[in-house]
């Protein structure tokens, strides 16, 4: 929500880049003790952390580029195809086919609304969905190293470097306005450092499939926030599309709970 308002003063690409830099700084502070206790990263750990950070950075970039063109709730609902696909692929059953079909139909409804007006927005949100799927898989791998958020801090450092060619060219307004830097650092703290840190904590304790479906409330939350704070009123087709996506999520959730209980 804050990011959407920030776009009026700073383009999406530098906003995403500075957000990743901010998250890297915060996580480095939080994990200082973990770096000292855990010792050096192995080559495999470093490669996994770098892959996670780069995918996460580009997830931020493509999502920001998308919501600059699409409504927030609609964008999050379409992006949710990433987590639901991970859940379906990691919990194979007949119910998964129905869950994925519902989610896909919801995405088609939502994307079909925008296909004439915002094809670029759709491209970015589908790229963000793919990055989100990669983020979940790689986060689970890095979480198993049991190094707190140190791996995430290292990874996002690589991500900030990878994003620099996209973020630097339009970042001029931020360097002349400390307030914009402050907002980006604040977003980096709450939207990245805290949220991704919680993800690392959670993924050390539950399977990837359950984590993926726990994200079910995001499309609804984004729609509510878009309506309350951004004057983005969802249309009836929007609500139908979001409902279909959530229907797929609920179906998938039931299947995961049954399998986890068995």
Buried (B, 14 or more C-beta within 10 A) or exposed (E): BEBBEBEEEBBBBBBBBBBBBBBBBBBBEBBEEBBEEBEEBEEEBBEBBBBBBBBBBBBBBBBBBBBBBBBBBBBBBBBBBBBBBBBBBBBEBEBBEBBBBBBBBBBBBBBEBBEEEBEBBBBBBBBBBBBBBBBBBBBBBBBEBEBBBBBBBBBBBBBBBBBBEBBEEBBEEBEEEEEBBEBBBBBBBEBBBBEBBEBBEBBBEEBBBBBBBBBBEBBBEBBBBBBEEBEBEBEEEBBBBBBBBBBBBBBBBEBBEEBEEE
